[in-house]
Amino acid sequence: MAIDFYRELRDAYNSGKSFVLCTIIDVKGSSPGKVGQKMIVYRDGSTVGTIGGGINEARTIGKCKDMFAFGGSMVIDYDLSSTNVEDKEPVCGGEFKVLLEFQSSAPRLCIFGAGHIGERLAKIAALTGYSVTLADERPEYADPNKFPNNISIICDPYEEAVKKANINEDTFVVVCTPGHINDAQAIEAVLPYKPQYLGLVGSGKKRMQFMANLKEKGFDPQQCEDIFMPIGMSFGSTTPEEIVIEIMAQIIAFRNGKIVKYSRQK
């Protein structure tokens, strides 16, 4: 059993997915869990391992799900000394502490479109510590020789590029292709993967038309509304170099649990 758990833990680290590692670090008196017992909790609430089961394990899973927005670590204390057998609280008589540790590899950013915005965004994101994948169907733009070795380049039509980009619920995605049709192809291919952040370069007017088209095609209305479009934070920028700073600032804020929408400067 322990071997199977550590295999799962290894696979969790290697997958690039975020998860929370729960470890019982202290027990006093009688408890269903023992010191050293571990449990992995994924973003969707699924688990591997156990810290003793019951209502306190369910509470721990709830705490873990909250941590995907903010990261970090915490210790939870549980008192098992209830004397009322009808209030659903544990009556084991002891206490235990659980250490919760948010685990995440370097955040992943996938960019579709390697023009003025995409090229510069890829480079600044890589400098910021993100694992970057940049895709464009134009060979002269998706040229690995133009980029540092730590940026992965895909040269394929956007729908195919999305399939190769290994997008999951922990991925940040920015779409900045050279045209409306390509934007639509990329967005429609990305949405089923449910990335945690999806931003699209475009105006407020374009957003209205874009959202209507997506909803007509049957995409989840809430998921469509969550797309950041116009993308970035509005600092009044006009150059590609400054615009990518606005985009990166919004992504960093989102990763730190702050949702900042574009708001035109007066």
Secondary structure in CASP SS format (residue, H / E / C, confidence):
PFRMAT SS
TARGET T0000
AUTHOR 0000-0000-0000
METHOD secondary structure of the structure
MODEL  1
M C 1.00
A H 1.00
I H 1.00
D H 1.00
F H 1.00
Y H 1.00
R H 1.00
E H 1.00
L H 1.00
R H 1.00
D H 1.00
A H 1.00
Y H 1.00
N H 1.00
S H 1.00
G C 1.00
K C 1.00
S C 1.00
F E 1.00
V E 1.00
L E 1.00
C E 1.00
T E 1.00
I E 1.00
I E 1.00
D E 1.00
V E 1.00
K E 1.00
G C 1.00
S C 1.00
S C 1.00
P C 1.00
G C 1.00
K C 1.00
V C 1.00
G C 1.00
Q C 1.00
K E 1.00
M E 1.00
I E 1.00
V E 1.00
Y E 1.00
R C 1.00
D C 1.00
G C 1.00
S C 1.00
T E 1.00
V E 1.00
G E 1.00
T C 1.00
I C 1.00
G C 1.00
G C 1.00
G H 1.00
I H 1.00
N H 1.00
E H 1.00
A H 1.00
R H 1.00
T H 1.00
I H 1.00
G H 1.00
K H 1.00
C H 1.00
K H 1.00
D H 1.00
M H 1.00
F H 1.00
A H 1.00
F H 1.00
G C 1.00
G C 1.00
S E 1.00
M E 1.00
V E 1.00
I E 1.00
D E 1.00
Y E 1.00
D E 1.00
L C 1.00
S C 1.00
S C 1.00
T C 1.00
N C 1.00
V C 1.00
E C 1.00
D C 1.00
K C 1.00
E C 1.00
P C 1.00
V C 1.00
C C 1.00
G C 1.00
G C 1.00
E E 1.00
F E 1.00
K E 1.00
V E 1.00
L E 1.00
L E 1.00
E E 1.00
F E 1.00
Q E 1.00
S C 1.00
S C 1.00
A C 1.00
P C 1.00
R E 1.00
L E 1.00
C E 1.00
I E 1.00
F E 1.00
G C 1.00
A C 1.00
G C 1.00
H H 1.00
I H 1.00
G H 1.00
E H 1.00
R H 1.00
L H 1.00
A H 1.00
K H 1.00
I H 1.00
A H 1.00
A H 1.00
L H 1.00
T C 1.00
G C 1.00
Y C 1.00
S E 1.00
V E 1.00
T E 1.00
L E 1.00
A E 1.00
D C 1.00
E C 1.00
R C 1.00
P C 1.00
E C 1.00
Y C 1.00
A C 1.00
D C 1.00
P H 1.00
N H 1.00
K H 1.00
F C 1.00
P C 1.00
N C 1.00
N C 1.00
I E 1.00
S E 1.00
I E 1.00
I E 1.00
C C 1.00
D C 1.00
P C 1.00
Y H 1.00
E H 1.00
E H 1.00
A H 1.00
V H 1.00
K H 1.00
K H 1.00
A C 1.00
N C 1.00
I C 1.00
N C 1.00
E C 1.00
D C 1.00
T C 1.00
F E 1.00
V E 1.00
V E 1.00
V E 1.00
C C 1.00
T C 1.00
P C 1.00
G C 1.00
H H 1.00
I H 1.00
N H 1.00
D H 1.00
A H 1.00
Q H 1.00
A H 1.00
I H 1.00
E H 1.00
A H 1.00
V H 1.00
L H 1.00
P H 1.00
Y H 1.00
K C 1.00
P C 1.00
Q C 1.00
Y E 1.00
L E 1.00
G E 1.00
L E 1.00
V C 1.00
G C 1.00
S C 1.00
G H 1.00
K H 1.00
K H 1.00
R H 1.00
M H 1.00
Q H 1.00
F H 1.00
M H 1.00
A H 1.00
N H 1.00
L H 1.00
K H 1.00
E H 1.00
K C 1.00
G C 1.00
F C 1.00
D C 1.00
P H 1.00
Q H 1.00
Q H 1.00
C H 1.00
E H 1.00
D C 1.00
I C 1.00
F E 1.00
M C 1.00
P C 1.00
I C 1.00
G C 1.00
M C 1.00
S C 1.00
F C 1.00
G C 1.00
S C 1.00
T C 1.00
T C 1.00
P H 1.00
E H 1.00
E H 1.00
I H 1.00
V H 1.00
I H 1.00
E H 1.00
I H 1.00
M H 1.00
A H 1.00
Q H 1.00
I H 1.00
I H 1.00
A H 1.00
F H 1.00
R H 1.00
N C 1.00
G C 1.00
K C 1.00
I C 1.00
V C 1.00
K C 1.00
Y C 1.00
S C 1.00
R C 1.00
Q C 1.00
K C 1.00
END
